[in-house]
Amino acid sequence: MKTYSLKKNDIKKKWLIIDAKNAVLGRLAVLSANILRGKNKPEYTPNQDCGDNLIIINSDHVALKGKKADNKIYYRHTGFPGGIKDTTPNKMKENNKSDEIIKLAIKRMIPSGPLGRQQLSNCKIYRDENHKHEAQNPEIISLSELNRKNVI
């Protein structure tokens, strides 16, 4: 029996929507990364962008369990000597960057490289319920129906 490898012409992408209201960040990121990579499909091919397009709404209401909201630290470097900067999820929410919290969590679960960047570009994150993708007729994924621990 031969191993089936998906060709670029055979890829069929769907549009999916996830509501992040009261969703646990890590569980949301795992589910999102698997959808973006296409690992939830039987025809998954590691070297092709066979994942679906994903819309995440209500990123302002994402939940972090325990003391992660204060103790988790995101580092970045400006490129200059002594230029390391840090921030926490609470500071990011105050600066209206709650979509970056989710994007960083998903980015770290996708392989780095050109294919990973391509797959991450298929994820659109919005801070409230309004999004501009109604024309694509996205299917709704309910996190609470998948597992009761996904939502607080």
Helices and strands as residue ranges (DSSP letters): G 8-10, E 15-19, H 25-37, E 53-57, G 59-61, H 68-71, E 74-77, E 84-87, H 89-94, H 98-107, H 114-120, E 123-125, G 134-136, E 139-141, H 143-146, G 148-150
